Amino acid sequence: MKLNALQKLFTIVLTVALLFANTAYAQEDNAQVELERLMQQHQGKVIYLDFWASWCTPCRKSFPWLNNMQEKYETKGFVVVSINLDAQRSLANKFLQEVNAEFAIIYDAKGVLAREFQLKGMPSSYLFNRQGQLVSSHNGFNAKKKVLFEQEIKQTLEK
């Protein structure tokens, strides 16, 4: 089976993460290393990777849903990892004071991960199965989409 570009990227990220698993990184400016660390930490789980920014109106609506999905499916091996793309961390912090996030947040002020994932809109999400393979990707968020997204999460958890 031929892997698409995102699957190849995820495989590389996971491989690098395994190489550096015993090294602690906490640098705000190194979003790629932080993503690698979190992906390694959650290896074997279904991962919902969500890109967001403080100026994104649909992102405000997606956070309560993301919190709910993580709480609802966490015991089945589901985890949300989010990536903030604000150039100033203070903007993200202000957003988070208004909208609660009960999941991991990576700050990517330089947009390194956004370029790697070739984002086409906000929010953008990527669902990875337990083997680290990309199952689906989406742009935007609304009431109709969240029904579809949850169906994909449930199907992926069952496999």
PATI-305416 format. One line per field, with one value per residue: residue number from 1; x, y, z of N, C-alpha, C in turn; residue in three letters. Coordinates in steps of 0.1 Angstrom, whole numbers. Layout:
// residues N
seq	(NUM,...) .
neast	(X,...) .
nnorth	(Y,...) .
nup	(Z,...) .
caeast	(X,...) .
canorth	(Y,...) .
caup	(Z,...) .
ceast	(X,...) .
cnorth	(Y,...) .
cup	(Z,...) .
type	(Ala,...) .
// end
This chain:
// residues 159
seq	(1,2,3,4,5,6,7,8,9,10,11,12,13,14,15,16,17,18,19,20,21,22,23,24,25,26,27,28,29,30,31,32,33,34,35,36,37,38,39,40,41,42,43,44,45,46,47,48,49,50,51,52,53,54,55,56,57,58,59,60,61,62,63,64,65,66,67,68,69,70,71,72,73,74,75,76,77,78,79,80,81,82,83,84,85,86,87,88,89,90,91,92,93,94,95,96,97,98,99,100,101,102,103,104,105,106,107,108,109,110,111,112,113,114,115,116,117,118,119,120,121,122,123,124,125,126,127,128,129,130,131,132,133,134,135,136,137,138,139,140,141,142,143,144,145,146,147,148,149,150,151,152,153,154,155,156,157,158,159) .
neast	(8,6,18,4,14,10,9,34,49,39,49,76,78,70,91,113,105,106,133,142,129,137,147,142,122,113,109,94,96,100,80,78,93,80,55,63,71,47,32,46,43,16,14,-2,-27,-58,-55,-65,-56,-56,-56,-55,-64,-64,-80,-99,-131,-148,-131,-135,-160,-154,-139,-153,-166,-144,-133,-154,-154,-128,-132,-153,-143,-118,-111,-112,-90,-86,-73,-69,-48,-37,-28,-16,-16,-10,9,17,20,5,-20,-31,-32,-51,-74,-77,-83,-109,-121,-122,-97,-92,-71,-40,-18,1,23,28,42,58,48,57,47,22,30,42,20,5,-17,-51,-71,-89,-105,-82,-82,-68,-71,-57,-51,-46,-22,-8,-15,-28,-62,-83,-89,-98,-112,-124,-153,-184,-219,-229,-206,-194,-209,-202,-174,-174,-185,-164,-144,-154,-156,-129,-118,-129,-116) .
nnorth	(-12,22,50,81,116,127,105,95,116,114,89,94,114,99,79,95,105,82,77,99,95,93,118,149,176,209,232,261,271,249,233,210,190,188,178,153,141,140,123,100,94,88,66,39,47,62,92,125,152,186,217,251,286,317,337,323,317,293,276,282,271,245,236,229,206,190,187,172,149,138,132,114,93,86,65,44,47,71,103,138,161,193,221,252,281,308,338,352,341,351,357,333,324,342,334,308,314,321,300,268,242,209,192,184,210,224,249,266,289,297,284,259,233,237,242,218,200,211,230,239,254,268,256,229,194,161,127,99,65,37,25,47,56,79,85,102,136,170,202,231,235,226,221,199,187,178,156,138,137,125,100,89,88,69,47,43,38,13,-4) .
nup	(0,-9,8,17,16,42,59,55,67,93,100,99,119,142,143,148,172,188,188,204,228,255,261,275,264,264,251,239,214,198,183,167,179,203,194,184,208,222,205,206,233,234,218,201,207,195,178,177,160,162,147,156,162,179,167,153,147,145,159,186,190,186,207,232,222,216,241,252,236,242,269,268,252,262,279,261,246,233,223,224,207,204,183,185,165,168,165,187,219,240,229,224,251,261,247,258,284,281,268,277,276,278,270,255,245,219,211,182,171,150,128,118,119,108,81,74,75,56,58,50,59,88,117,113,112,120,120,135,134,157,149,140,115,91,91,85,74,80,72,89,111,123,133,117,108,132,139,119,124,150,144,128,147,165,148,142,167,172,155) .
caeast	(0,14,14,3,25,8,12,49,53,36,58,89,77,70,104,122,101,111,148,144,119,143,152,131,122,102,111,82,99,103,67,79,98,69,45,70,71,33,28,53,36,2,15,-12,-40,-64,-51,-72,-47,-64,-49,-64,-58,-73,-89,-107,-144,-152,-123,-142,-171,-149,-132,-162,-168,-131,-133,-164,-149,-118,-137,-162,-136,-105,-109,-111,-77,-86,-67,-68,-36,-40,-16,-20,-7,-9,23,20,14,-5,-33,-36,-36,-64,-84,-78,-90,-123,-126,-115,-91,-88,-63,-26,-17,14,24,36,42,65,40,64,38,12,36,44,7,-1,-31,-59,-81,-89,-95,-79,-80,-63,-74,-47,-55,-37,-10,-2,-18,-39,-75,-91,-85,-109,-111,-136,-160,-198,-228,-230,-193,-191,-215,-193,-162,-175,-186,-151,-136,-159,-152,-114,-116,-134,-107) .
canorth	(0,34,59,95,125,129,92,94,126,109,78,100,120,88,73,105,105,70,79,109,93,95,131,159,188,218,245,266,273,237,226,197,181,186,169,140,136,136,112,88,92,83,55,29,53,70,106,136,163,197,230,262,299,326,344,313,316,279,269,285,262,231,232,222,193,183,183,161,137,132,127,103,81,85,51,35,49,83,115,150,169,205,229,266,288,323,343,356,331,358,356,319,323,349,325,297,319,322,287,257,231,198,184,189,221,227,262,266,303,298,277,248,221,241,240,203,194,219,234,246,263,267,247,217,182,149,116,89,52,32,22,59,59,89,79,113,150,179,216,237,228,230,210,187,180,171,143,130,135,115,87,85,85,57,36,41,31,-1,-13) .
caup	(0,-10,18,12,22,57,65,55,77,107,103,102,133,152,143,155,186,195,190,214,239,268,263,279,257,269,244,233,200,190,182,161,189,213,188,184,222,225,196,212,246,231,208,204,209,184,181,170,160,159,145,159,165,187,158,145,154,146,169,199,190,186,220,241,216,217,255,254,229,249,281,264,246,267,284,250,239,224,229,215,208,196,179,183,155,170,165,201,228,248,222,227,265,263,242,267,296,278,263,284,269,287,262,253,235,215,205,169,166,137,118,113,117,98,68,72,73,45,62,40,65,102,122,105,121,114,128,133,141,167,142,135,101,89,88,78,77,77,74,94,121,125,139,108,108,144,139,110,131,160,137,124,159,170,139,143,180,171,147) .
ceast	(9,9,13,13,23,11,27,54,51,46,72,89,77,84,113,118,106,126,151,135,125,149,141,133,110,103,99,84,101,90,69,84,87,58,51,69,56,28,34,46,23,2,5,-26,-45,-62,-59,-63,-55,-55,-59,-56,-69,-83,-99,-120,-149,-144,-129,-153,-166,-144,-141,-165,-156,-130,-142,-159,-138,-123,-145,-154,-122,-102,-108,-99,-78,-80,-67,-55,-39,-27,-21,-10,-6,6,27,12,3,-19,-39,-40,-49,-76,-87,-84,-105,-129,-117,-110,-87,-80,-50,-26,-2,14,34,36,49,58,47,55,27,17,37,30,-1,-15,-38,-69,-81,-104,-93,-77,-76,-66,-65,-52,-44,-23,-3,-5,-29,-51,-84,-85,-97,-105,-124,-143,-174,-206,-228,-217,-190,-197,-207,-180,-163,-177,-173,-142,-141,-155,-137,-111,-120,-125,-95) .
cnorth	(12,44,73,103,126,116,91,104,120,98,84,106,110,82,82,105,93,71,89,107,95,109,141,172,196,232,249,267,261,228,212,186,178,176,155,134,132,124,99,84,85,72,44,34,60,85,115,148,175,210,241,275,307,333,336,311,301,271,271,275,247,227,225,207,185,178,171,148,130,126,114,91,79,71,41,37,61,95,126,157,181,213,243,273,303,327,348,347,338,358,343,318,331,341,314,301,319,309,276,247,221,188,191,200,223,241,262,280,305,291,265,236,224,239,225,196,201,222,242,255,260,265,235,206,170,138,104,76,48,28,35,63,70,82,90,126,159,193,222,228,234,218,198,180,173,158,133,126,124,101,81,81,71,45,33,34,16,-10,-17) .
cup	(0,0,12,20,37,64,66,66,91,110,106,116,144,153,151,169,194,197,202,227,253,271,265,271,261,262,236,218,191,190,177,171,199,207,187,198,225,217,202,225,244,220,211,206,196,187,171,171,154,158,148,161,172,179,151,153,155,157,183,201,191,199,229,235,218,232,258,248,237,262,278,260,252,272,273,241,230,231,219,218,199,194,177,174,156,171,179,210,237,242,225,242,268,259,252,280,294,274,269,274,279,279,260,242,232,208,193,163,153,125,111,110,108,84,65,69,62,47,51,46,80,107,112,115,113,124,125,140,151,162,137,121,100,84,80,82,73,79,79,105,122,130,130,109,121,145,131,118,142,155,134,136,164,161,140,157,180,163,154) .
type	(Met,Lys,Leu,Asn,Ala,Leu,Gln,Lys,Leu,Phe,Thr,Ile,Val,Leu,Thr,Val,Ala,Leu,Leu,Phe,Ala,Asn,Thr,Ala,Tyr,Ala,Gln,Glu,Asp,Asn,Ala,Gln,Val,Glu,Leu,Glu,Arg,Leu,Met,Gln,Gln,His,Gln,Gly,Lys,Val,Ile,Tyr,Leu,Asp,Phe,Trp,Ala,Ser,Trp,Cys,Thr,Pro,Cys,Arg,Lys,Ser,Phe,Pro,Trp,Leu,Asn,Asn,Met,Gln,Glu,Lys,Tyr,Glu,Thr,Lys,Gly,Phe,Val,Val,Val,Ser,Ile,Asn,Leu,Asp,Ala,Gln,Arg,Ser,Leu,Ala,Asn,Lys,Phe,Leu,Gln,Glu,Val,Asn,Ala,Glu,Phe,Ala,Ile,Ile,Tyr,Asp,Ala,Lys,Gly,Val,Leu,Ala,Arg,Glu,Phe,Gln,Leu,Lys,Gly,Met,Pro,Ser,Ser,Tyr,Leu,Phe,Asn,Arg,Gln,Gly,Gln,Leu,Val,Ser,Ser,His,Asn,Gly,Phe,Asn,Ala,Lys,Lys,Lys,Val,Leu,Phe,Glu,Gln,Glu,Ile,Lys,Gln,Thr,Leu,Glu,Lys) .
// end
